[in-house]
Amino acid sequence: MKFQITQLKYALVLSIFIGATTILCAQNGDTRGAQVSTFKTNLTVNSTQDVESFRLNQENDQQQIIEQCLRFQPLLNKIPADVKDNMKTYFILNKALTIELSSHLKLEGMPIITISDDKISSTKSYYKFLYIKIEKNKAWVRYIFTYAKDNVKKTIPMSIELTKNNSIWKESNYQILK
């Protein structure tokens, strides 16, 4: 079952239809023609509190996954030292997926802020999440880190698989894409 989406509001669109979870993914980083896919889960909803608890867990999972991606060491190893030294804030571009984060979120003392297209020119480096899919204790993420070096725009595309163990998300596989 697929639905056409014309405007994305959330990075993870979550709704419950008698045990079905809906995940939103942008195709090729372009929100036009993005599709929602539905898959079965073993979720039993007994009350409004269960639904709210499930929603909060999904938001917490998404936030943990994004934090893991921002501080992912193989990516950081590819970023030039002077670019890392100049990073005082983690900027996330709200384009392919709209990322909703806590307003005072920090990672290792640096704020995490979402930005729109019109702010890119004043931002030296930023992350763009193309795809986040969460299924129970597995997650798959595709994102790009973009930075400017000597007035040349450079990108590092990443694909990461994460596994959840005892409420903690850890990278289990990754690929630096070309």
FIKOLZA-1660 file (N, C-alpha, C; in steps of 0.1 Angstrom, whole numbers, plus 5000, padded with zeros to 4 digits):
% residues 178
   i   px   py   pz ch aa at
   1 5008 4988 5000  A  M  N
   1 5000 5000 5000  A  M CA
   1 5009 5012 5000  A  M  C
   2 5008 5021 4990  A  K  N
   2 5016 5033 4989  A  K CA
   2 5008 5045 4987  A  K  C
   3 5012 5056 4993  A  F  N
   3 5005 5069 4992  A  F CA
   3 5015 5079 4987  A  F  C
   4 5011 5088 4979  A  Q  N
   4 5019 5099 4974  A  Q CA
   4 5019 5110 4985  A  Q  C
   5 5031 5116 4987  A  I  N
   5 5032 5126 4997  A  I CA
   5 5037 5139 4990  A  I  C
   6 5030 5150 4991  A  T  N
   6 5035 5162 4984  A  T CA
   6 5043 5171 4993  A  T  C
   7 5041 5171 5006  A  Q  N
   7 5049 5179 5015  A  Q CA
   7 5052 5171 5027  A  Q  C
   8 5065 5171 5031  A  L  N
   8 5069 5163 5043  A  L CA
   8 5068 5172 5055  A  L  C
   9 5063 5166 5066  A  K  N
   9 5062 5174 5078  A  K CA
   9 5071 5168 5089  A  K  C
  10 5074 5155 5088  A  Y  N
  10 5082 5148 5099  A  Y CA
  10 5091 5139 5093  A  Y  C
  11 5103 5137 5099  A  A  N
  11 5113 5127 5094  A  A CA
  11 5107 5113 5095  A  A  C
  12 5100 5111 5106  A  L  N
  12 5094 5098 5108  A  L CA
  12 5079 5100 5110  A  L  C
  13 5072 5096 5100  A  V  N
  13 5057 5097 5101  A  V CA
  13 5052 5084 5107  A  V  C
  14 5046 5085 5119  A  L  N
  14 5042 5073 5126  A  L CA
  14 5027 5073 5128  A  L  C
  15 5021 5063 5124  A  S  N
  15 5007 5062 5127  A  S CA
  15 5004 5047 5129  A  S  C
  16 4994 5044 5137  A  I  N
  16 4991 5030 5140  A  I CA
  16 4977 5026 5134  A  I  C
  17 4977 5016 5126  A  F  N
  17 4965 5011 5120  A  F CA
  17 4964 4996 5124  A  F  C
  18 4959 4993 5135  A  I  N
  18 4957 4979 5140  A  I CA
  18 4970 4971 5138  A  I  C
  19 4980 4975 5144  A  G  N
  19 4993 4968 5144  A  G CA
  19 5002 4971 5131  A  G  C
  20 4999 4981 5124  A  A  N
  20 5008 4985 5113  A  A CA
  20 5015 4998 5116  A  A  C
  21 5028 4998 5113  A  T  N
  21 5035 5010 5115  A  T CA
  21 5039 5016 5101  A  T  C
  22 5038 5029 5100  A  T  N
  22 5041 5036 5088  A  T CA
  22 5054 5044 5089  A  T  C
  23 5063 5042 5080  A  I  N
  23 5076 5048 5080  A  I CA
  23 5077 5057 5067  A  I  C
  24 5082 5069 5068  A  L  N
  24 5083 5078 5057  A  L CA
  24 5098 5077 5052  A  L  C
  25 5099 5076 5039  A  C  N
  25 5113 5076 5033  A  C CA
  25 5112 5084 5020  A  C  C
  26 5122 5093 5019  A  A  N
  26 5123 5101 5006  A  A CA
  26 5131 5093 4996  A  A  C
  27 5127 5093 4984  A  Q  N
  27 5135 5086 4974  A  Q CA
  27 5145 5095 4968  A  Q  C
  28 5158 5090 4968  A  N  N
  28 5169 5098 4962  A  N CA
  28 5170 5112 4967  A  N  C
  29 5166 5114 4979  A  G  N
  29 5168 5127 4986  A  G CA
  29 5158 5137 4981  A  G  C
  30 5149 5134 4972  A  D  N
  30 5139 5143 4967  A  D CA
  30 5126 5140 4973  A  D  C
  31 5119 5151 4979  A  T  N
  31 5107 5148 4986  A  T CA
  31 5095 5147 4976  A  T  C
  32 5097 5152 4964  A  R  N
  32 5086 5150 4954  A  R CA
  32 5084 5135 4951  A  R  C
  33 5073 5131 4952  A  G  N
  33 5070 5117 4949  A  G CA
  33 5075 5107 4960  A  G  C
  34 5078 5113 4972  A  A  N
  34 5082 5104 4983  A  A CA
  34 5070 5095 4986  A  A  C
  35 5073 5083 4991  A  Q  N
  35 5063 5073 4994  A  Q CA
  35 5063 5069 5008  A  Q  C
  36 5051 5065 5013  A  V  N
  36 5050 5059 5026  A  V CA
  36 5048 5044 5024  A  V  C
  37 5056 5036 5031  A  S  N
  37 5054 5022 5030  A  S CA
  37 5049 5016 5044  A  S  C
  38 5040 5006 5044  A  T  N
  38 5035 5001 5056  A  T CA
  38 5039 4987 5057  A  T  C
  39 5043 4983 5070  A  F  N
  39 5047 4969 5073  A  F CA
  39 5041 4965 5086  A  F  C
  40 5039 4952 5088  A  K  N
  40 5033 4947 5100  A  K CA
  40 5043 4947 5112  A  K  C
  41 5038 4950 5124  A  T  N
  41 5046 4949 5136  A  T CA
  41 5037 4941 5146  A  T  C
  42 5043 4937 5157  A  N  N
  42 5036 4930 5167  A  N CA
  42 5031 4939 5178  A  N  C
  43 5028 4951 5175  A  L  N
  43 5024 4961 5185  A  L CA
  43 5009 4958 5189  A  L  C
  44 5007 4958 5201  A  T  N
  44 4993 4957 5206  A  T CA
  44 4990 4970 5214  A  T  C
  45 4980 4977 5210  A  V  N
  45 4977 4990 5217  A  V CA
  45 4966 4987 5226  A  V  C
  46 4968 4989 5239  A  N  N
  46 4958 4987 5249  A  N CA
  46 4951 5000 5254  A  N  C
  47 4958 5011 5252  A  S  N
  47 4953 5024 5257  A  S CA
  47 4960 5036 5250  A  S  C
  48 4955 5047 5253  A  T  N
  48 4961 5060 5248  A  T CA
  48 4975 5061 5253  A  T  C
  49 4977 5057 5266  A  Q  N
  49 4990 5058 5272  A  Q CA
  49 5000 5049 5264  A  Q  C
  50 4996 5037 5259  A  D  N
  50 5005 5029 5251  A  D CA
  50 5009 5035 5238  A  D  C
  51 4999 5042 5232  A  V  N
  51 5002 5049 5219  A  V CA
  51 5012 5060 5222  A  V  C
  52 5010 5068 5233  A  E  N
  52 5019 5079 5236  A  E CA
  52 5033 5074 5239  A  E  C
  53 5033 5063 5247  A  S  N
  53 5046 5057 5251  A  S CA
  53 5054 5052 5238  A  S  C
  54 5046 5046 5229  A  F  N
  54 5052 5041 5216  A  F CA
  54 5058 5053 5208  A  F  C
  55 5050 5064 5207  A  R  N
  55 5054 5075 5200  A  R CA
  55 5067 5081 5206  A  R  C
  56 5067 5082 5219  A  L  N
  56 5079 5088 5226  A  L CA
  56 5091 5079 5224  A  L  C
  57 5089 5066 5224  A  N  N
  57 5101 5057 5222  A  N CA
  57 5106 5058 5208  A  N  C
  58 5097 5060 5198  A  Q  N
  58 5101 5062 5184  A  Q CA
  58 5109 5075 5183  A  Q  C
  59 5104 5086 5189  A  E  N
  59 5112 5099 5189  A  E CA
  59 5125 5097 5195  A  E  C
  60 5126 5090 5207  A  N  N
  60 5139 5088 5213  A  N CA
  60 5148 5080 5205  A  N  C
  61 5143 5069 5198  A  D  N
  61 5151 5061 5189  A  D CA
  61 5157 5070 5178  A  D  C
  62 5148 5078 5172  A  Q  N
  62 5153 5086 5161  A  Q CA
  62 5164 5096 5165  A  Q  C
  63 5162 5102 5177  A  Q  N
  63 5172 5111 5182  A  Q CA
  63 5185 5104 5185  A  Q  C
  64 5184 5093 5191  A  Q  N
  64 5197 5085 5194  A  Q CA
  64 5204 5081 5181  A  Q  C
  65 5196 5077 5171  A  I  N
  65 5202 5073 5158  A  I CA
  65 5209 5085 5151  A  I  C
  66 5202 5097 5151  A  I  N
  66 5208 5109 5145  A  I CA
  66 5221 5112 5153  A  I  C
  67 5221 5112 5166  A  E  N
  67 5233 5115 5174  A  E CA
  67 5244 5105 5170  A  E  C
  68 5241 5092 5168  A  Q  N
  68 5251 5082 5164  A  Q CA
  68 5257 5086 5151  A  Q  C
  69 5249 5091 5142  A  C  N
  69 5253 5094 5128  A  C CA
  69 5262 5107 5129  A  C  C
  70 5259 5116 5137  A  L  N
  70 5267 5129 5138  A  L CA
  70 5281 5126 5144  A  L  C
  71 5282 5117 5153  A  R  N
  71 5295 5115 5159  A  R CA
  71 5302 5102 5154  A  R  C
  72 5297 5097 5142  A  F  N
  72 5302 5084 5137  A  F CA
  72 5317 5086 5133  A  F  C
  73 5326 5078 5140  A  Q  N
  73 5340 5080 5138  A  Q CA
  73 5346 5078 5124  A  Q  C
  74 5341 5068 5116  A  P  N
  74 5346 5067 5102  A  P CA
  74 5343 5079 5094  A  P  C
  75 5332 5086 5096  A  L  N
  75 5329 5098 5089  A  L CA
  75 5338 5109 5094  A  L  C
  76 5339 5111 5107  A  L  N
  76 5348 5121 5113  A  L CA
  76 5362 5120 5108  A  L  C
  77 5367 5108 5106  A  N  N
  77 5380 5106 5101  A  N CA
  77 5382 5111 5087  A  N  C
  78 5371 5112 5079  A  K  N
  78 5372 5117 5065  A  K CA
  78 5371 5132 5064  A  K  C
  79 5367 5139 5075  A  I  N
  79 5365 5153 5075  A  I CA
  79 5379 5160 5078  A  I  C
  80 5383 5169 5070  A  P  N
  80 5396 5176 5073  A  P CA
  80 5396 5183 5087  A  P  C
  81 5407 5183 5093  A  A  N
  81 5409 5188 5107  A  A CA
  81 5404 5202 5109  A  A  C
  82 5407 5211 5099  A  D  N
  82 5403 5225 5100  A  D CA
  82 5388 5226 5099  A  D  C
  83 5381 5218 5092  A  V  N
  83 5367 5218 5091  A  V CA
  83 5361 5214 5104  A  V  C
  84 5366 5203 5110  A  K  N
  84 5361 5199 5123  A  K CA
  84 5364 5210 5134  A  K  C
  85 5376 5216 5133  A  D  N
  85 5379 5226 5143  A  D CA
  85 5369 5238 5142  A  D  C
  86 5364 5241 5130  A  N  N
  86 5355 5253 5129  A  N CA
  86 5341 5249 5131  A  N  C
  87 5338 5237 5133  A  M  N
  87 5324 5233 5136  A  M CA
  87 5321 5236 5151  A  M  C
  88 5311 5245 5153  A  K  N
  88 5307 5248 5167  A  K CA
  88 5293 5244 5169  A  K  C
  89 5286 5240 5158  A  T  N
  89 5272 5236 5159  A  T CA
  89 5270 5225 5148  A  T  C
  90 5262 5215 5152  A  Y  N
  90 5258 5205 5142  A  Y CA
  90 5245 5210 5135  A  Y  C
  91 5247 5213 5122  A  F  N
  91 5235 5217 5114  A  F CA
  91 5230 5206 5106  A  F  C
  92 5216 5204 5106  A  I  N
  92 5209 5194 5099  A  I CA
  92 5200 5201 5089  A  I  C
  93 5202 5198 5076  A  L  N
  93 5193 5204 5066  A  L CA
  93 5180 5197 5066  A  L  C
  94 5169 5205 5067  A  N  N
  94 5155 5199 5066  A  N CA
  94 5151 5200 5052  A  N  C
  95 5154 5189 5044  A  K  N
  95 5150 5189 5030  A  K CA
  95 5144 5175 5027  A  K  C
  96 5153 5165 5025  A  A  N
  96 5148 5152 5021  A  A CA
  96 5138 5146 5031  A  A  C
  97 5143 5147 5044  A  L  N
  97 5134 5143 5055  A  L CA
  97 5134 5155 5065  A  L  C
  98 5122 5159 5069  A  T  N
  98 5122 5169 5079  A  T CA
  98 5125 5163 5093  A  T  C
  99 5135 5168 5099  A  I  N
  99 5139 5163 5112  A  I CA
  99 5134 5172 5123  A  I  C
 100 5127 5166 5132  A  E  N
 100 5121 5173 5144  A  E CA
 100 5129 5169 5156  A  E  C
 101 5136 5178 5162  A  L  N
 101 5145 5175 5174  A  L CA
 101 5141 5184 5185  A  L  C
 102 5145 5180 5197  A  S  N
 102 5143 5189 5209  A  S CA
 102 5150 5202 5207  A  S  C
 103 5144 5213 5211  A  S  N
 103 5149 5226 5208  A  S CA
 103 5163 5229 5215  A  S  C
 104 5166 5222 5226  A  H  N
 104 5178 5225 5233  A  H CA
 104 5188 5213 5233  A  H  C
 105 5187 5206 5222  A  L  N
 105 5195 5193 5221  A  L CA
 105 5210 5197 5218  A  L  C
 106 5219 5190 5226  A  K  N
 106 5233 5192 5224  A  K CA
 106 5240 5179 5223  A  K  C
 107 5251 5178 5216  A  L  N
 107 5259 5166 5215  A  L CA
 107 5273 5170 5217  A  L  C
 108 5279 5164 5228  A  E  N
 108 5293 5167 5231  A  E CA
 108 5295 5183 5233  A  E  C
 109 5285 5189 5239  A  G  N
 109 5286 5204 5241  A  G CA
 109 5282 5213 5229  A  G  C
 110 5280 5207 5218  A  M  N
 110 5276 5215 5206  A  M CA
 110 5261 5213 5203  A  M  C
 111 5255 5225 5201  A  P  N
 111 5240 5224 5198  A  P CA
 111 5238 5217 5184  A  P  C
 112 5226 5211 5183  A  I  N
 112 5222 5205 5171  A  I CA
 112 5210 5213 5166  A  I  C
 113 5211 5219 5155  A  I  N
 113 5201 5228 5149  A  I CA
 113 5197 5224 5135  A  I  C
 114 5184 5224 5133  A  T  N
 114 5179 5221 5119  A  T CA
 114 5178 5235 5112  A  T  C
 115 5182 5234 5099  A  I  N
 115 5182 5246 5090  A  I CA
 115 5174 5243 5077  A  I  C
 116 5170 5254 5071  A  S  N
 116 5163 5252 5058  A  S CA
 116 5172 5256 5047  A  S  C
 117 5168 5254 5034  A  D  N
 117 5176 5257 5023  A  D CA
 117 5182 5271 5022  A  D  C
 118 5174 5280 5027  A  D  N
 118 5179 5294 5026  A  D CA
 118 5190 5298 5036  A  D  C
 119 5193 5289 5045  A  K  N
 119 5204 5291 5055  A  K CA
 119 5217 5284 5050  A  K  C
 120 5217 5276 5040  A  I  N
 120 5228 5269 5036  A  I CA
 120 5240 5278 5032  A  I  C
 121 5238 5289 5025  A  S  N
 121 5249 5297 5021  A  S CA
 121 5257 5303 5032  A  S  C
 122 5251 5305 5044  A  S  N
 122 5258 5310 5055  A  S CA
 122 5264 5299 5064  A  S  C
 123 5261 5286 5061  A  T  N
 123 5266 5275 5068  A  T CA
 123 5277 5268 5061  A  T  C
 124 5288 5266 5068  A  K  N
 124 5300 5260 5062  A  K CA
 124 5299 5245 5061  A  K  C
 125 5292 5239 5070  A  S  N
 125 5291 5224 5069  A  S CA
 125 5277 5220 5075  A  S  C
 126 5271 5210 5070  A  Y  N
 126 5258 5205 5074  A  Y CA
 126 5256 5190 5071  A  Y  C
 127 5246 5184 5077  A  Y  N
 127 5242 5170 5075  A  Y CA
 127 5229 5171 5068  A  Y  C
 128 5227 5161 5059  A  K  N
 128 5214 5160 5052  A  K CA
 128 5210 5145 5053  A  K  C
 129 5199 5142 5060  A  F  N
 129 5194 5129 5061  A  F CA
 129 5185 5126 5050  A  F  C
 130 5188 5115 5042  A  L  N
 130 5180 5112 5030  A  L CA
 130 5170 5101 5034  A  L  C
 131 5173 5092 5044  A  Y  N
 131 5165 5081 5046  A  Y CA
 131 5168 5076 5060  A  Y  C
 132 5157 5074 5068  A  I  N
 132 5158 5068 5081  A  I CA
 132 5147 5057 5082  A  I  C
 133 5150 5045 5084  A  K  N
 133 5140 5034 5085  A  K CA
 133 5143 5027 5098  A  K  C
 134 5133 5026 5107  A  I  N
 134 5134 5019 5120  A  I CA
 134 5124 5008 5120  A  I  C
 135 5130 4996 5123  A  E  N
 135 5121 4984 5125  A  E CA
 135 5126 4977 5137  A  E  C
 136 5118 4977 5147  A  K  N
 136 5121 4970 5160  A  K CA
 136 5135 4974 5165  A  K  C
 137 5144 4965 5164  A  N  N
 137 5158 4967 5169  A  N CA
 137 5168 4969 5158  A  N  C
 138 5164 4973 5146  A  K  N
 138 5173 4975 5135  A  K CA
 138 5169 4989 5129  A  K  C
 139 5179 4996 5124  A  A  N
 139 5177 5009 5117  A  A CA
 139 5186 5010 5106  A  A  C
 140 5182 5017 5095  A  W  N
 140 5190 5019 5084  A  W CA
 140 5189 5034 5081  A  W  C
 141 5201 5040 5079  A  V  N
 141 5202 5055 5076  A  V CA
 141 5211 5057 5064  A  V  C
 142 5206 5067 5056  A  R  N
 142 5215 5072 5046  A  R CA
 142 5215 5087 5047  A  R  C
 143 5227 5093 5047  A  Y  N
 143 5228 5107 5049  A  Y CA
 143 5241 5112 5043  A  Y  C
 144 5242 5125 5042  A  I  N
 144 5254 5132 5035  A  I CA
 144 5259 5143 5044  A  I  C
 145 5272 5143 5046  A  F  N
 145 5278 5154 5052  A  F CA
 145 5284 5163 5041  A  F  C
 146 5281 5176 5042  A  T  N
 146 5286 5186 5032  A  T CA
 146 5294 5196 5039  A  T  C
 147 5305 5200 5033  A  Y  N
 147 5313 5210 5038  A  Y CA
 147 5320 5218 5027  A  Y  C
 148 5325 5230 5030  A  A  N
 148 5333 5238 5020  A  A CA
 148 5347 5238 5024  A  A  C
 149 5356 5235 5015  A  K  N
 149 5370 5236 5017  A  K CA
 149 5377 5244 5005  A  K  C
 150 5383 5255 5008  A  D  N
 150 5389 5263 4998  A  D CA
 150 5379 5267 4988  A  D  C
 151 5367 5271 4993  A  N  N
 151 5356 5275 4984  A  N CA
 151 5351 5265 4975  A  N  C
 152 5353 5252 4978  A  V  N
 152 5348 5241 4970  A  V CA
 152 5339 5233 4978  A  V  C
 153 5327 5230 4974  A  K  N
 153 5317 5222 4981  A  K CA
 153 5321 5207 4980  A  K  C
 154 5322 5200 4991  A  K  N
 154 5325 5186 4991  A  K CA
 154 5315 5179 4999  A  K  C
 155 5312 5166 4995  A  T  N
 155 5303 5158 5002  A  T CA
 155 5308 5144 5006  A  T  C
 156 5304 5139 5017  A  I  N
 156 5307 5125 5021  A  I CA
 156 5294 5118 5024  A  I  C
 157 5290 5110 5014  A  P  N
 157 5277 5102 5016  A  P CA
 157 5280 5090 5025  A  P  C
 158 5270 5087 5034  A  M  N
 158 5272 5075 5043  A  M CA
 158 5259 5067 5043  A  M  C
 159 5261 5054 5045  A  S  N
 159 5250 5045 5047  A  S CA
 159 5254 5037 5060  A  S  C
 160 5245 5037 5069  A  I  N
 160 5248 5030 5082  A  I CA
 160 5236 5021 5086  A  I  C
 161 5239 5009 5091  A  E  N
 161 5229 5000 5097  A  E CA
 161 5232 5000 5112  A  E  C
 162 5222 5002 5120  A  L  N
 162 5223 5002 5135  A  L CA
 162 5215 4991 5141  A  L  C
 163 5219 4986 5153  A  T  N
 163 5212 4976 5160  A  T CA
 163 5210 4982 5174  A  T  C
 164 5198 4979 5179  A  K  N
 164 5194 4984 5193  A  K CA
 164 5196 4972 5203  A  K  C
 165 5204 4975 5213  A  N  N
 165 5206 4965 5224  A  N CA
 165 5204 4972 5237  A  N  C
 166 5195 4967 5246  A  N  N
 166 5193 4973 5259  A  N CA
 166 5190 4988 5257  A  N  C
 167 5182 4992 5248  A  S  N
 167 5178 5006 5246  A  S CA
 167 5188 5015 5240  A  S  C
 168 5200 5010 5236  A  I  N
 168 5211 5017 5231  A  I CA
 168 5213 5013 5216  A  I  C
 169 5214 5023 5207  A  W  N
 169 5216 5021 5193  A  W CA
 169 5231 5022 5190  A  W  C
 170 5237 5011 5184  A  K  N
 170 5251 5010 5180  A  K CA
 170 5252 5007 5165  A  K  C
 171 5262 5012 5159  A  E  N
 171 5265 5009 5145  A  E CA
 171 5269 4994 5143  A  E  C
 172 5262 4987 5134  A  S  N
 172 5266 4973 5131  A  S CA
 172 5272 4971 5118  A  S  C
 173 5270 4981 5109  A  N  N
 173 5276 4980 5095  A  N CA
 173 5275 4994 5089  A  N  C
 174 5284 4997 5081  A  Y  N
 174 5284 5010 5074  A  Y CA
 174 5291 5010 5061  A  Y  C
 175 5289 5020 5053  A  Q  N
 175 5296 5021 5040  A  Q CA
 175 5297 5036 5037  A  Q  C
 176 5309 5040 5033  A  I  N
 176 5311 5054 5028  A  I CA
 176 5309 5053 5013  A  I  C
 177 5298 5059 5009  A  L  N
 177 5294 5058 4995  A  L CA
 177 5303 5068 4986  A  L  C
 178 5303 5065 4974  A  K  N
 178 5311 5074 4964  A  K CA
 178 5301 5082 4957  A  K  C
% end
